[in-house]
Amino acid sequence: MPRDRILTETDGPFTQTESRPSFPCDVSATVETLASLAGTDSPTMARQITSNLRALVG
């Protein structure tokens, strides 16, 4: 998937993270994993995701 198309969400509180409802703060683990897969660091990936959201919603 192109990096400029990646967005994150939790689907909380309808999903579970460690036996509790998911919260927006749980996205940080996903950002870390995405960064690792992309060969970059978490802050860079977080900026990319923020940029993607801004491009989507204007």
N, CA, C and O of each residue as an XYZ file, in Angstrom:
232
protein
N       0.850     -1.163      0.000
C       0.000      0.000      0.000
C       0.901      1.233      0.000
O       1.876      1.284      0.749
N       0.589      2.217     -0.823
C       1.392      3.442     -0.819
C       1.284      4.163      0.528
O       0.208      4.224      1.125
N       2.391      4.696      0.990
C       2.396      5.389      2.294
C       1.417      6.547      2.344
O       0.893      6.868      3.411
N       1.159      7.185      1.196
C       0.262      8.339      1.205
C      -1.212      7.950      1.222
O      -2.083      8.804      1.059
N      -1.493      6.668      1.420
C      -2.878      6.185      1.508
C      -3.192      5.554      2.858
O      -4.321      5.119      3.087
N      -2.212      5.498      3.753
C      -2.402      4.822      5.043
C      -3.103      5.741      6.043
O      -2.704      6.889      6.239
N      -4.151      5.214      6.668
C      -4.833      5.881      7.774
C      -5.012      4.849      8.884
O      -4.996      3.648      8.618
N      -5.180      5.296     10.104
C      -5.394      4.386     11.227
C      -6.712      4.705     11.911
O      -7.232      5.817     11.812
N      -7.240      3.707     12.608
C      -8.438      3.883     13.414
C      -8.484      2.771     14.449
O      -7.744      1.793     14.343
N      -9.342      2.914     15.445
C      -9.423      1.892     16.483
C     -10.683      1.046     16.401
O     -10.689     -0.082     16.895
N     -11.737      1.547     15.801
C     -13.052      0.892     15.833
C     -13.555      0.731     17.265
O     -14.523      0.013     17.515
N     -12.888      1.407     18.204
C     -13.310      1.339     19.592
C     -14.593      2.104     19.806
O     -14.879      3.049     19.071
N     -15.341      1.731     20.758
C     -15.070      0.729     21.787
C     -15.552     -0.661     21.404
O     -15.755     -1.495     22.286
N     -15.743     -0.937     20.122
C     -16.310     -2.215     19.682
C     -15.265     -3.301     19.466
O     -15.615     -4.450     19.196
N     -13.980     -2.951     19.582
C     -12.907     -3.942     19.480
C     -12.204     -4.041     20.821
O     -12.419     -3.216     21.709
N     -11.376     -5.040     20.958
C     -10.666     -5.261     22.217
C      -9.157     -5.119     22.013
O      -8.618     -5.533     20.987
N      -8.496     -4.537     22.986
C      -7.046     -4.467     23.059
C      -6.671     -4.925     24.452
O      -7.008     -4.276     25.442
N      -5.976     -6.043     24.525
C      -5.582     -6.595     25.817
C      -6.772     -6.735     26.771
O      -6.701     -6.319     27.927
N      -7.852     -7.319     26.281
C      -9.059     -7.635     27.070
C      -9.819     -6.423     27.580
O     -10.525     -6.514     28.584
N      -9.686     -5.295     26.905
C     -10.443     -4.095     27.270
C     -10.852     -3.389     25.979
O     -10.264     -3.651     24.930
N     -11.839     -2.505     26.032
C     -12.219     -1.784     24.820
C     -11.037     -0.979     24.271
O     -10.239     -0.431     25.031
N     -10.941     -0.918     22.954
C      -9.882     -0.138     22.317
C     -10.149      1.356     22.438
O     -11.296      1.802     22.436
N      -9.071      2.112     22.542
C      -9.136      3.567     22.638
C      -8.197      4.176     21.606
O      -7.301      3.485     21.122
N      -8.374      5.458     21.250
C      -7.472      6.089     20.284
C      -5.988      5.972     20.650
O      -5.143      5.884     19.759
N      -5.665      5.971     21.923
C      -4.252      5.864     22.314
C      -3.644      4.526     21.909
O      -2.420      4.402     21.856
N      -4.471      3.524     21.624
C      -3.962      2.223     21.208
C      -3.402      2.241     19.782
O      -2.719      1.301     19.374
N      -3.680      3.276     19.045
C      -3.184      3.374     17.675
C      -1.658      3.484     17.648
O      -1.037      3.137     16.644
N      -1.051      3.957     18.727
C       0.407      4.132     18.731
C       1.138      2.823     18.457
O       2.177      2.836     17.796
N       0.633      1.709     18.938
C       1.266      0.416     18.663
C       1.177      0.087     17.170
O       2.113     -0.476     16.601
N       0.072      0.433     16.546
C      -0.082      0.216     15.110
C       0.876      1.098     14.330
O       1.477      0.652     13.353
N       1.023      2.341     14.753
C       1.952      3.251     14.091
C       3.383      2.712     14.189
O       4.140      2.774     13.221
N       3.744      2.193     15.340
C       5.080      1.601     15.511
C       5.286      0.427     14.553
O       6.346      0.304     13.939
N       4.288     -0.421     14.429
C       4.394     -1.570     13.521
C       4.475     -1.116     12.074
O       5.293     -1.626     11.309
N       3.637     -0.166     11.691
C       3.687      0.356     10.324
C       5.047      0.975     10.023
O       5.589      0.786      8.935
N       5.596      1.709     10.976
C       6.911      2.328     10.793
C       7.974      1.262     10.580
O       8.826      1.391      9.701
N       7.921      0.225     11.375
C       8.892     -0.859     11.246
C       8.796     -1.520      9.870
O       9.815     -1.780      9.231
N       7.584     -1.785      9.424
C       7.380     -2.400      8.118
C       7.860     -1.504      6.974
O       8.338     -1.990      5.949
N       7.726     -0.196      7.164
C       8.126      0.765      6.133
C       9.597      1.138      6.225
O      10.110      1.843      5.356
N      10.285      0.673      7.269
C      11.697      0.992      7.427
C      11.949      2.425      7.853
O      12.930      3.045      7.444
N      11.059      2.940      8.674
C      11.203      4.308      9.165
C      10.934      4.319     10.667
O      10.748      3.266     11.277
N      10.915      5.512     11.260
C      10.638      5.598     12.694
C       9.191      6.018     12.939
O       8.503      6.484     12.031
N       8.750      5.844     14.170
C       7.353      6.135     14.523
C       6.957      7.594     14.308
O       5.880      7.846     13.769
N       7.794      8.579     14.712
C       7.391      9.968     14.475
C       7.205     10.296     12.988
O       6.299     11.045     12.623
N       8.057      9.738     12.143
C       7.921      9.975     10.702
C       6.632      9.363     10.182
O       5.917      9.986      9.397
N       6.333      8.147     10.616
C       5.102      7.499     10.181
C       3.887      8.253     10.705
O       2.904      8.406      9.980
N       3.931      8.718     11.925
C       2.814      9.484     12.491
C       2.575     10.762     11.688
O       1.429     11.129     11.430
N       3.651     11.435     11.295
C       3.496     12.648     10.463
C       2.874     12.300      9.115
O       2.033     13.042      8.608
N       3.285     11.179      8.537
C       2.719     10.757      7.252
C       1.229     10.488      7.384
O       0.443     10.917      6.539
N       0.838      9.789      8.427
C      -0.577      9.474      8.636
C      -1.383     10.751      8.857
O      -2.492     10.883      8.339
N      -0.834     11.682      9.616
C      -1.511     12.972      9.828
C      -1.667     13.715      8.510
O      -2.723     14.283      8.231
N      -0.623     13.710      7.710
C      -0.678     14.353      6.394
C      -1.733     13.689      5.509
O      -2.465     14.371      4.791
N      -1.807     12.379      5.561
C      -2.809     11.647      4.773
C      -4.223     12.034      5.178
O      -5.091     12.224      4.325
N      -4.450     12.150      6.473
C      -5.780     12.546      6.947
C      -6.120     13.960      6.490
O      -7.239     14.222      6.050
N      -5.159     14.865      6.593
C      -5.393     16.242      6.135
C      -5.712     16.285      4.649
O      -6.586     17.041      4.224
N      -5.020     15.489      3.864
C      -5.285     15.443      2.423
C      -6.685     14.891      2.146
O      -7.350     15.324      1.205
N      -7.123     13.952      2.953
C      -8.438     13.349      2.761
C      -9.572     14.311      3.110
O     -10.540     14.447      2.361
N      -9.436     14.980      4.268
C     -10.550     15.823      4.733
C     -10.379     17.294      4.398
O     -11.280     18.100      4.629
N      -9.226     17.638      3.855
C      -8.991     19.000      3.388
C      -8.830     19.975      4.473
O      -8.626     21.160      4.213
